[in-house]
C-alpha cells in the first residue's frame, strides 16, 4: 500500500494528498530560489540585509515543514492543516516580495 493513499484523520482522498505534495514542492521551490537569489543578486549594496532576509525565510520555511511532518505523523490536530496552508501561502508571498526587492536593489547599482 502506498503512503500517498494512507488515510490521515479520516481523509482518504488521494487527490487531496497529491495537492498537498504539489503545494509543498512549490513552496520549497520558491523559498529555495529566493535564498539563491539573495546570495547572488544585488549583494554589492546590502549583503547583510540579503543574508538576514534569506535566513528569516529559511527559519519560517523550516518551522512550517516541521509542523507539516508532525501533522503527517498524527501528532497534531486536523485543525492545524488550515494553518499550514496559510503559512505556505505566506512563504510563497514572502518569496515573491523578496524576489521583487532583490530585483529592485540590483537595478540601483
C-alpha positions as CSV (number, residue, x, y, z in Angstrom):
1,X,0.0,0.0,0.0
2,X,1.3,3.4,-1.0
3,X,2.0,6.2,1.6
4,X,0.0,8.6,-0.6
5,X,-3.2,6.6,-0.3
6,X,-2.9,6.1,3.5
7,X,-5.8,7.9,5.2
8,X,-4.9,10.7,7.6
9,X,-7.5,11.8,10.2
10,X,-10.2,10.1,8.1
11,X,-9.1,11.8,4.9
12,X,-8.8,9.1,2.2
13,X,-8.7,11.3,-0.9
14,X,-5.6,10.7,-2.9
15,X,-6.3,14.0,-4.8
16,X,-6.0,16.0,-1.5
17,X,-2.7,14.3,-0.7
18,X,-1.3,15.0,-4.2
19,X,-2.4,18.6,-4.0
20,X,-0.7,19.0,-0.6
21,X,2.5,17.5,-2.0
22,X,2.4,19.9,-5.0
23,X,1.9,22.8,-2.7
24,X,4.8,21.7,-0.6
25,X,7.0,21.3,-3.7
26,X,6.1,24.7,-5.0
27,X,6.7,26.3,-1.6
28,X,10.2,24.7,-1.3
29,X,11.0,25.7,-4.9
30,X,10.0,29.3,-4.3
31,X,11.9,29.5,-1.0
32,X,15.0,27.8,-2.4
33,X,15.2,30.1,-5.5
34,X,14.7,33.1,-3.3
35,X,17.6,32.1,-1.0
36,X,19.8,31.5,-4.0
37,X,18.8,34.9,-5.4
38,X,19.5,36.5,-2.1
39,X,23.1,35.3,-2.2
40,X,23.8,36.1,-5.9
41,X,21.8,39.2,-7.0
42,X,22.5,42.7,-5.7
43,X,24.7,41.7,-2.8
44,X,27.0,44.6,-3.6
45,X,24.6,47.1,-2.0
46,X,23.3,45.3,1.1
47,X,24.9,41.9,1.6
48,X,24.0,41.8,5.3
49,X,20.3,42.6,4.6
50,X,20.1,40.0,1.9
51,X,21.5,37.3,4.2
52,X,19.2,38.3,7.0
53,X,16.1,38.2,4.9
54,X,17.0,34.8,3.4
55,X,17.7,33.5,7.0
56,X,14.2,34.7,8.1
57,X,12.7,32.9,5.1
58,X,14.7,29.8,5.9
59,X,13.6,29.7,9.5
60,X,9.9,30.4,8.6
61,X,10.1,27.6,6.0
62,X,11.8,25.1,8.3
63,X,9.3,25.6,11.1
64,X,6.4,25.2,8.7
65,X,7.7,21.9,7.4
66,X,8.4,20.7,10.9
67,X,4.7,21.3,11.7
68,X,3.8,19.5,8.4
69,X,5.9,16.5,9.4
70,X,4.2,16.4,12.9
71,X,0.8,16.7,11.2
72,X,1.6,13.8,8.9
73,X,2.7,11.7,11.9
74,X,-0.6,12.3,13.5
75,X,0.8,14.3,16.4
76,X,-1.2,17.5,15.6
77,X,-5.0,18.0,15.3
78,X,-6.6,18.3,11.9
79,X,-7.3,22.0,12.5
80,X,-3.6,22.6,12.0
81,X,-3.9,21.8,8.3
82,X,-5.5,25.2,7.6
83,X,-2.7,26.9,9.5
84,X,-0.2,25.0,7.3
85,X,-2.0,26.2,4.2
86,X,-1.9,29.8,5.4
87,X,1.8,29.5,6.3
88,X,2.6,28.0,2.8
89,X,0.8,31.0,1.2
90,X,2.7,33.4,3.4
91,X,6.1,31.8,2.5
92,X,5.2,32.0,-1.2
93,X,4.1,35.6,-0.9
94,X,7.3,36.5,1.1
95,X,9.4,34.8,-1.6
96,X,7.7,36.8,-4.3
97,X,8.2,40.0,-2.3
98,X,11.9,39.3,-1.8
99,X,12.4,38.5,-5.5
100,X,10.9,41.9,-6.3
101,X,13.0,43.6,-3.6
102,X,16.2,41.9,-4.8
103,X,15.5,42.8,-8.4
104,X,14.9,46.5,-7.5
105,X,18.0,46.5,-5.3
106,X,20.0,45.0,-8.1
107,X,18.8,47.8,-10.5
108,X,20.0,50.5,-8.2
109,X,23.6,49.5,-8.6
